[in-house]
Amino acid sequence: MRFLTPKEIVAELDKYIIGQEKAKRAVAIALRNRWRRQHAPEDMREEILPNNILMIGPTGVGKTEIARRLAQLAGAPFLKVEASKFTEVGYVGRDVESMVRDLVDIAVNMVRAEKVAKVQHEAERLAEERLLDILLPPKRRRGKNPDGNYRYKRERLHRQLRAGKLDRDTVELELPSDRFPMIEVFSPVGLEEMGVNIQEIFENVLPPRPKRRRVTVAEARKVLAQQEAQKLIDMDQVISEAISLAENSGIIFIDEIDKIAGERAQEIDVSREGVQRDLLPIVEGSNVMTKYGMVRTDHILFIAAGAFHMSKPSDLIPELQGRFPIRVELDPLTVEDFVRILTEPKNALVKQYKALLKAEGVKLTFTKDAIYEIAKIADEVNSRLENIGARRLQTVMNALLEDVLYEAPSLKGRQVRITKSYVRRKLEDIIEDEDISRYIL
C-alpha cells in the first residue's frame, strides 16, 4: 500500500478531528519520517530516532483521537496508557515496562489475525473435511477404497453442508480444556514481571485433558476452522514479524503525563518522580524482556499528553523533557468548533444518533439553529462547570434525546424534528439549576 504523504495524513485526520492543525501537522511529519527512515541508507537507519511528541491541552480537545487515528492510518500497533496508573519499581502497582509488553501483545494479535485471514479459505475447506468425517465416518475395508455408495453419500452431505441445511444439527466435538491448576505467585514485582508465560509452562508440564461437547454444526465449523487456521500459520514467524512491527512502527500514547509532574516540595506521591525516571530509559531506547523475547524500544514513537493545569511541562525532570522534543499546544474548543464536531466528522454525534433511531424506523432531523443551540449549551456548561471539551456534547445530546430514545419503538415510521425551541425546552431547566447540572451533565 502506498504510504501517505503528510498532507494526505492531515486530510485523513480532518475526517474525524476538527481543528488542531498544529498537532495534526506534527504527527503527520512524525509518521512520514518512519517511511523516510526505512528508505535511508542502512548504516544511517539505526541512528535516526523518532521525534517523540508532547501534546499540551485541556481534556476533550482531540489529543487521544489524533494518536489513535494516526495508528489506524499507519496500520501500526497502538497502545494508550495513563501515566498515573504506573508506580516506581519497588512499589505495588504496574511498572512502566508493562506498556512495552502490552504493545507487543497487540502486535502479535495483529500479525496473527493477518496471517489467519490469508489462510482462512484453506482452513474452512479443511474444517469441512473434518466435519464430514464426524458426520459420516469413513468406511475402511482391508485392501480396498471406500465404495461408490459412500462417496455418493459424502458428496451429497457436502452439498447440504455448503447450503447450510445442516447448521442446526448437533455433533460431538473433542475440544482441549482451557482450565489450568490455580496457582498463586508471591513476588515483589508481580506476575507480569516474571517474563515467562505461566500458562505455556503448564501446557507442557500438565497437558490439558480434552473434553467432549455437543455443539451445532454451524458452531463446529467455526471452531474447526479456527483450529485448522492455527495449524496453517507459523507462530515463530508471527512472533518475529510482530516484534519487528512493534519495534519499528509501534506507537505508545502516554496520557495524563502531567499527573506525574509537579514541584518537588509539593509532592504527595513519592513515586511520581520515580515513575519519570523509570520511564526515561524506555523512551530513550532500551531492551525490555517480554514473553516473546527481547524487544528494543529505540524506534517506538511515544506521544505524551497532559492538560498541565496544576503543573507545567518544565516540572518534568529535565532528562524526560529532552526526550519529547516536539511540543504542540492544542487549542481549547469554541462554540463554532462544537457545531462542526456535531456535524462534519464521519463519526459525528448527529450522524450516530440518526443511525441509532433509523434502526427503529424513526427519521431524526436537526435544524441548523438546534445544532448551534446544542453547541452553545455545551460550551456554557463547560465554562460554568468543569471543562471536559467535546466530551460534553455526548452528555448534552443524551439528555436532549432521552425521551426520543425511550419512546422510539412506538414512533416507528414517524419523523422527529429537533428545533431550537425543543432544545431550549429540554435543557434550559437543567442548565439554570447548577446542582442538577453537576449531577446530570
N, C-alpha and C positions, 0 to 999 in steps of 0.2 A: 504494500500500500504506500502511495506517495506521502512523504512526510509533509505536514502542513507548514507553511511559512508563518512568521509572526503575525502578519496581517490576517491570514486565514484563521489562525488560532483565536485572535481577538474577535473576529467575526462570528466564530462558533460560540464563544463565551457570551457575546452580545445576545444570543438567542435565549439565554437563561438568566443573565445578570444585568441589571440596569445600572448605568453609570460606572464609577470606579475605573476610569480609563487608565490611570497610572498603574494600578495594581494589575490590570489585565495585560498591559504592555510588559511589565516586569516579569510576570510568569510566562508570557509568550516567548520572550527572549530566552529565559532560563530553559524552557522546553526545547526550543530550536537549537540551543547550544549543545544539547545532548546529541542531536543528529550531527552537528558540526564536529563534535569530538570524535564520533565514530568514523568520520572521514579524514581525520587528522593523521599525519604520519605516525606510525606505530611507536616510534621512540618518544614522541611527544604526547601520545594519547593518555598515558598514565599520569602525566604531570598536570593535565588540565582538570582542575577540580570544579565542582559545581558552585555557583554563587548562591548560597542559601539566602532566603528572603525572610525579613521580619515585617509582618503586616501590623500596623497600629491603627486601631479604630474601635468605636463602640460596638456592642453586640448587635447582631441582626443587620449588618450592612453588606454582608456578602463574602466575608473572609473564607469561611469554610466552603461555601458553594463554589468559589473560584478554584480552590485547590482540588475539590472533588471532581468538578467538570474537567479540569486540566488533566487529571489522571485518566479519566474516561477517554479523552481525546488521544492520549498517548498510548492507550491500551496497557497501562503500567499498573503494577500492584500499588495500592494506595491504602494507607493506614492513618486514621485520625486518633490521636491520644490527647489526654488532658494532663498538662504538666503537674497540676495539683494532686493527681492521683498517685504520683510516684513519691518514694521516700528514699532517703540516703541509705546506702548499703550499711547494714547493721541494725536498721530499724525495721519493725514489722510493716509489711506492705510490698508493693511491686517495685522492682528496681528498673532503671532506665533501659537496661539491655533487653528487657522483655519486649520492647517495641520492635526491635530488630527480629526477634524470634517470631513475633506475630506477623510481621511483614513477609517473612519467608514462608510461613504457613499459607498466607494469602496467595503468594506467587506459585506455590506448589499446587494449590487448588485451581488456579487459573490455567496453568500449563496442563494439568491432568484433564480438566474439562475440555481444553482444546484438542488434546490427543484422543479423548473418548469420542468427541464429535466426529473426528476423521474416520474412526473405525466403527461408528455406530451401525452403519448399514451391514457390515460383515458380522458384527456382534448380534444383530437382530436375526440374521439368517441362521447363525449357529444356535441361537436360543430357540428358534422354531424347530430345528432338527432335534434338539434335546427334548423339547416339549412333545414332539411327535413320538419320540421313543418312550415317553412316560404314558402318553395316551394309548399308544399301540406298540407295546414292547416287541422288538424284532424277534422273529422265529429263527432259531438256529438249528439247522439239520446237519448231521455229520456228512461232511464232504459235499454239501450242496448249498447253493444260494437260496435265499428266500423265494418262495414260489410266486407265480404271477398274481395269484389272488391276493397275497399280502401286499405286493407292490401297488395293486389297484386300490386296495383299502387305504393305504398310506397316502397315495396321491389324492384321493377323494377327501380324506381327513385334512390334508394340507390345504386344499381349496377352501374347505369350511373354516379352517383356522384363519386363513388370509381374509376371508369375507367377514370375520367377526362373529360367526354363528355359534362359536363355542365359548365366547367370552364369559358367559355366566356359569358354565360348568366348573366343577371344582376338581383339583388334582392335589396329590400329596407331594410336597417338596421336602428335600432334606437340606436344611439351612444351618450354617455354622452359628453356634451360640455366641451372643455378644456379651455374655455375663462372665466376669472375672472375679477372682477372690478379692474380698475387701482388704485393703492394706492401709496402714497409717504410717506416714514417714515423718519422723521428727527431725527437722533440720532448721538451723538458724536462718537459712535463706529461702526456705520454701521449696516445694516440689518442683516448680518450674526451673529452679536454678541447678538442678542435678544434671542437666544437659543430656539426659537419656530419655528414651521413650519407654516408660514403665510397662505400658500395655504390650509393646512388642516383645519385651523380655518374657512376660507371662505367656504370650502366644507360643514362644519357643519352648519354655520350660513345661507349661501346662497347656497343651493344645486344647482348644475349646471343643467340647463334645457336640457333635451335630444334633440338631433337633428336627423332628418331622412336624410339618404344619400343613393344614389343608387351606388352600387359597384358590381364588378363582383363576381361570385360565388367563384372563386379562392381566391380573396381578403377577401371575407366574411368568408371563412373557417379559414384563419389566424387570423382575428380579433376575431371571436368567440372562437377559441382555446385559444387565449391569455386571454380572459375574463374567460373562464372556468378554466384555469390553476390558475389564481389568486384566484378563489373561492376555489380551492382544497388545496392551501397551507395556513398554519397558519402564518400570518405575525408576530405575537408576538413571535413565536418560531424562525422565521427567524432573527428577531432583536436580540433576546437573543443569538443565535448562532453567529451572526455577531459581536456583541460586544466582546464575548469571543474570537473569532478568531482574531479580531484586537488587543485586549489586550495581547494575548499570542503569536501570530505569526506575527503581523504586522511589516512591515519594512518601515521606512521613510528615504529616501535618501535626504540629505540636501546639495545641490550643491552650489558652489561659496561662501563657508563659509569664504574664505579669504577676500571677499569684505566687510565684516562687522568687519574685524580686521584692526589694524593699530595703529601707535604710537599716543598717546593721544594729543601731541602737534600739530599734522598734521591733526587732524580730520576735515573733511569738513562737513559731515553729523552728526549732533549732536545726531541723534537717533541710530547710529551704536552700541555704547556700550549698549544703552538701549535695542536693539534687543537681544544682547547677554544675558543680564540679564533676559529678558522675556523668552528666550529660555531655560535658566538654569533649572527652575522648571519642565518644560515639559520633558527634557532629564533625569533629576534625579528621576522623578516619582511624579506625581500629578494627581488630578482629573480634567477632563475637561468636561464641560456641552455641550452636543450635543442635537440635536432634538430627538434622540433616548434614551436619558438618560445620566447618568454619566458614563464616561469612564476613566479607570485608565491607566496611561502611564508607569507604573513601569517596565513592561516586553516587551515593544515595543523596537525593535532593531533599533538604529539610526546609520546610516552610513553617515558621513560628508565627503566632498571632496573639494579640492581647489588647484589651481596652486601655490599660495603663491609666486608669482613673486615679488610683491611690499611689501609684508609683510611676517612674519614668524608665524608658529603655536604658538610661545610664545607670540605673540602680542594679542592673545585671552585672555580674562580675566581668571585668574588662576582657578576659580571655574569651568568654562566651559572646560578648558583643562583637568581637572581631570575627567570629565565625558566621555572622549574619551581615555580610557587607551591603546587601541591598535592603534598604528600608523604604517602605511605602506607607504613606498615611492615607487611610480611606476616609472619604467624606461622609459626614452624617447625612441621613436621607431627609429630603424635603417633601412637602405635600405633592409636588409635581412628580417626584420620584415614585411616591406611593401609587399615584394614578397609573404610571407606566408599569409598575410592578404588578398591579392588579390585572392589566390587560395585555401587555406586549409579549412577555416570555412564553415559550412553548408550554411551560407548566404553570402559567398564570392562575391565580386563585379563581378568578371569574370563570375561566375555561374549565377548571376542575369541578366546580360546583354545578356548572351546566351539564357536564358529563355525568355526574352523580345522579342528578334529577332526571336526565334523559333515560337512565336505566329504569326509572319508574313511569316513563311515558309522560313526563312533565317537561314543558318547554320553559326554560328560565331565561329572562331577558333583563338587562340593566339599562337605564338611561344614562347618558353622559353625566348629567347632574348628580345622579345617585352615586356613581363611581367616585366623582370628585368629593361628594359629601362623606363617603366611607373613608377616603384618604385623609380628609380634613379631620375627621373624628379620631382616626388612629394617631395622627400627628399630635392632636390636642391631648389625648390620653397619655401619650409618651412624654409630653412636656410637663404634665401635671404629676404623673407617677414616675415609675422607673422607665427609662428609655431602652426598650428592647428592639428598636429598629423595625424591620419588616415583619418580624415575628408577631408584632401587634396586630397586623392585618388578619392573621389567622383567627385570633380570638374575637376580633370585631366581626368578621364575616360569620363566624359560628353563632355568635349572639344574634346577629341580624337575621339569619336564615333558620334559626332553631325551629320555629313554628312550621315553616315550609317543609323542612326535612322530616318533621314528625308527622305531618299530615299528608306527605307526598303520595303514599299508596292510595289514598282516597281522592287524589286530584288527577288521576290518570286521564290523559287526553286533553288536559287544560293547559293554559299558558299563565305563568306567573310573572308579572312585570314589577320590577323593583324600581321605584321612583325616589326622588329626593325626599318627598314628604313621608314616604314609607320609612326611609332610613331614619329621619329625624324622629318620627313617632316611636320607632322600635328602640332607639338608642339614647334619646335625649334624657329620659329619666335616669338611666344608668349613669350617664356622664355627670349629671348635676349632683348626684349623691356620691361623694368621693369614697365613702366607706364601701358602698356597693361596687363602685368601680374597681377598688382594690381587690374585692372578693371575686368578681366575675371576669374583669379584664386584666 
